[in-house]
Amino acid sequence: MFGLFNKKKENTAESEINPVPEAERRIYIIDFDRTITILHTGGLAYGNELSAEFIQRNIKKGFADFVRKIMGYGHKIYIATYNDDANADIVAGEALSGHALIKYYMDLEFGRDQDLFTISQKNEAGEIVSAGNIIARNSQDLKQYHLDTISSREGMDQKNPDDMKQIYLLEDDEDVVRHYSEKGCTTIVPVSASRSADTAATKTLFTVYMPESFIA
């Protein structure tokens, strides 16, 4: 589309780490803006903001290594964002938002043929035939829509504490962190929603502030 992709990075998770037993596998739910990225996209990108140089500077260092490591353990990852597909209609010309924008970022980070982060595919009847792990919708419900979608796909019961504690949240919105924490999900700083949110927003999240317990 924009002709910026290259093959400088592998498109599959590294398998040097031995996967954990299935019963110990986690579901990582990661916010996009200011958690994966340094700067907030505002839910929309066009012009220079779609250049490879801008995107590579805007993705936090260590993100790709973090993804490969936890997927090497056999854990699953979802990107959950309020960034909505409809935002691209706000401006004239070529622009990306929602699922397309996040997929574009991931293709630049992991390679155009990467299958670590995908979008749901639908048939002509509008039925989902392949569930992706990028969930982009401006639900403004503390990302309950995202949690409902993930819980349904993974067969998890939101009323079961054992299920909920297997969800690991990286999110810079304090209210969302508090909402997930109250459901029993694991957050970066369990005792403080504000500190957990602030930590997720730091530029060095994946290189300095990620606790080892959040990876192993």
C-alpha positions, 0 to 999 in steps of 0.5 A: 500500500505505502511501499515501506515494508522490509524484511529486517525482522523475523515474522514468527515468535522465537522458540528458544524458551520452553513453553509453560504447561497449558494450565499456566498459559496467560492472556496478555491484553496490551493497549496500543497508544502510549503503551506500545507507542511513545506518542499517542496517534490520536486514533488516526495517522496519515502523511509523515505519520505513516512513514517507516521512520516515524513508526519505528521511532514511535514503537517503544524499544524492547516491544518486539523482544517482549512479544517474542519472549512471552509467545515463546512461553506459549502465552497469547497476546491481544491488542485492545484499543479504543482506536476505531476504524471510522476515524479514517473517514475524518480526513480526506486522502489516504489515512489509517485508523483502527485495525488497519493502522495497528496492523500496519504498525505491526507489519512494519515492526515484525515484517509484512508476512507476520502472523503474530498480530492479525485482524478478524477475517469475515466471509461474504455473509459477514460471519467471522471465519478467522478471529484476529488478536487486534481488537479496535473499537471506541467502546468507551466502556473501560474496554469491557467490550474487548474483555468480553470478546477475548473471554468468549474466544478463550472460553474464560469465565469473568466470574472465575477468579482463576480465569481472570488472574491469567489475564495480564494487562498493560494499559496506560488508562488508570480507569481501565486498569482499575476496572480490570483489576477489580475483576481480578486481572493481573496488572503491572503494579497490583496495589496501585492502578495509577502507578500501573497506568503510569508505568505502562506509559513510560518510554522505557516500559519494555526495557526498564520497568517491566517486572520479571514476574510479568514475563516469566 
